[in-house]
Amino acid sequence: MKRVLVVYYSQSGDVTRAAESFTQHLNIPEIELTWECIKPRDNYPSPWNLYKFFDVFPECVNEEPPEISPPKFNQDEKFDLVILAYQVWFLAPSLPIQGFLKSESVKVLKDTKVITLVVCRNMWHSASEMMKRMIAEVGGIHIDNVVLTHQGLPLATFITTPRLLLTGKKNKFLGVLPAAGVRDEDIYALSRFGKRLANNIEALSDYSHQPMLKGLGAVEVNQRYVIPELIGRVLYRPWAKIARFFGKQGSWSRIPIICIFAVQLLFAIPIVLLFSTLIQFLFASLINRKIASYVDNLKLPSGVI
Ligand SMILES: Cc1cc2nc3c(=O)[nH]c(=O)nc-3n(C[C@H](O)[C@H](O)[C@H](O)COP(=O)(O)O)c2cc1C
């Protein structure tokens, strides 16, 4: 009997559905599947109000997560595999998931194989690298990473994702923009990963640290997002530090700085995109190799094909 733990957090249900589809073929007598939904002590509304949405930004970037309620599993329990399903908030793993990674319960990852499943609009690079680091810090063995992004072109999701987050509306918008969130077909297709695991049950507890999901298209790296994300990450840090200086999440004293951050972000996004295109165009010969090696890293551990 192999023991698999699924740790997840979800607001719209997309991450939950992704994890359920992923594990569909693991519901077999040879596997004991344990589900753990992370419950943060702080309340994150869904849909969000605009201020609360931006007010979580500093803690996401500064890695100051909330406490979480004690999970049902015992932190000293041994699992053969942990599947960690999470979403991206401000280029970082969401606060509830960071809360789990900083809690005592994270001991469950030590010397245990971990597969990450990340769901987001389209900017997952920094969060994924942070997640790899956090798993390594607690002694987990990160064997695979699967990425699922929202449907539609970036310009469309720039409208449909905030609309979903702030109103809860998922339907097609204005008759032309696609529905928000993850495409149902993409969610169903995740079952191929669980099928691979179910067909290789013995490998779950072998001593190799080899990926198990190679060749299944676990991640697709869009090179165009590399520079905008890196710039975004660099710009986010000072803002997060300054906002934190003015107070904690929810405090009145930081309302002005959070509002200023939100307004400048609206202008910063198109400027950063334009700037990144220019950098890529002007300095292609200088930076292409560096970008290619970063992209190779992002593809790890599962690889694109
Ligand atoms: C506060 C907040 C910040 C977000 N930041 C990002 C981001 O930086 N990059 C991204 O691709 N998606 C971002 N998203 C979108 C979520 O990752 C996406 O909507 C995900 O599907 C949510 O899954 P869930 O509804 O199951 O929790 C953000 C969402 C929230 C609520």
The ligand as an SDF file (V2000), in Angstrom:
LIG
                    3D

 31 33  0  0  0  0  0  0  0  0999 V2000
   -4.1150   38.1140   -4.7210 C   0  0  0  0  0  0  0  0  0  0  0  0
   -3.9280   37.3870   -6.0230 C   0  0  0  0  0  0  0  0  0  0  0  0
   -2.7760   37.5940   -6.7630 C   0  0  0  0  0  0  0  0  0  0  0  0
   -2.5640   36.8940   -7.9540 C   0  0  0  0  0  0  0  0  0  0  0  0
   -1.3620   37.0350   -8.6100 N   0  0  0  0  0  0  0  0  0  0  0  0
   -1.1020   36.2710   -9.7070 C   0  0  0  0  0  0  0  0  0  0  0  0
    0.1830   36.3280  -10.3420 C   0  0  0  0  0  0  0  0  0  0  0  0
    1.1090   36.9930   -9.8960 O   0  0  0  0  0  0  0  0  0  0  0  0
    0.3720   35.5720  -11.4630 N   0  0  0  0  0  0  0  0  0  0  0  0
   -0.6180   34.8020  -11.9960 C   0  0  0  0  0  0  0  0  0  0  0  0
   -0.3990   34.1710  -13.0290 O   0  0  0  0  0  0  0  0  0  0  0  0
   -1.8470   34.7020  -11.3910 N   0  0  0  0  0  0  0  0  0  0  0  0
   -2.1070   35.4120  -10.2720 C   0  0  0  0  0  0  0  0  0  0  0  0
   -3.3330   35.3170   -9.6390 N   0  0  0  0  0  0  0  0  0  0  0  0
   -4.3650   34.4550  -10.2190 C   0  0  0  0  0  0  0  0  0  0  0  0
   -4.5120   33.1000   -9.5100 C   0  0  0  0  0  0  0  0  0  0  0  0
   -3.2770   32.4340   -9.4400 O   0  0  0  0  0  0  0  0  0  0  0  0
   -5.5060   32.2530  -10.2910 C   0  0  0  0  0  0  0  0  0  0  0  0
   -6.7080   32.9640  -10.3520 O   0  0  0  0  0  0  0  0  0  0  0  0
   -5.7360   30.8450   -9.7650 C   0  0  0  0  0  0  0  0  0  0  0  0
   -6.4270   30.1330  -10.7580 O   0  0  0  0  0  0  0  0  0  0  0  0
   -6.5410   30.8310   -8.4860 C   0  0  0  0  0  0  0  0  0  0  0  0
   -6.9090   29.5100   -8.1450 O   0  0  0  0  0  0  0  0  0  0  0  0
   -8.0680   29.2420   -7.0780 P   0  0  0  0  0  0  0  0  0  0  0  0
   -9.2290   30.1100   -7.5070 O   0  0  0  0  0  0  0  0  0  0  0  0
   -8.3690   27.7830   -7.1340 O   0  0  0  0  0  0  0  0  0  0  0  0
   -7.5480   29.6770   -5.7290 O   0  0  0  0  0  0  0  0  0  0  0  0
   -3.5680   36.0150   -8.4490 C   0  0  0  0  0  0  0  0  0  0  0  0
   -4.7430   35.8400   -7.6980 C   0  0  0  0  0  0  0  0  0  0  0  0
   -4.9120   36.5020   -6.5020 C   0  0  0  0  0  0  0  0  0  0  0  0
   -6.1750   36.2480   -5.7230 C   0  0  0  0  0  0  0  0  0  0  0  0
  1  2  1  0
  2  3  1  0
  2 30  2  0
  3  4  2  0
  4  5  1  0
  4 28  1  0
  5  6  2  0
  6  7  1  0
  6 13  1  0
  7  8  2  0
  7  9  1  0
  9 10  1  0
 10 11  2  0
 10 12  1  0
 12 13  2  0
 13 14  1  0
 14 15  1  0
 14 28  1  0
 15 16  1  0
 16 17  1  0
 16 18  1  0
 18 19  1  0
 18 20  1  0
 20 21  1  0
 20 22  1  0
 22 23  1  0
 23 24  1  0
 24 25  2  0
 24 26  1  0
 24 27  1  0
 28 29  2  0
 29 30  1  0
 30 31  1  0
M  END
$$$$
